[in-house]
Amino acid sequence: RTIINAINSSRYITDDPSRATWKLVPMFYACMVDCGPYNPKRGYIYARNIMDYIKSLPYWEEKQGRDHIFIWSQDKGGARIAEYDKPFFMELRKGIFIQTLHSFMPGRPEAFIPSWGKFFF
């Protein structure tokens, strides 16, 4: 909640997507996969629905998605999508991925090395 409040109170936020430099897309993938019985396919369907909505708007095609930032709430995040639909995964990869914890994204550099290990080991 604190992150959302910080974003919403930022002077850099706009309600007009045509004025935005970056388009933020929070992907609550882990909630769809892990809430209830574990079901990775449900996460894929969720991501597909989000992407169908995004592509129904004019903003994705303007820069072929390079200005969209996907925040994945699971360590493997979007990479797990590739298990179900490789072409869809390649479409998503046009955007910028931010993932939690330690993640592996084939062909992409890691943005950070998590520090949580020093607290638990």
Secondary structure, DSSP 8 states (H G I E B T S, - for coil): -HHHHHHHT-TT--S-GGG-SSEEEEE-HHHHHHSSS--HHHHHHHHHHHHHHHHHSTHHHHTTTTTEEEEESSSSGGGGGGGT-HHHHHHHTTSEEEESSS---TTS--S---STHHHH-
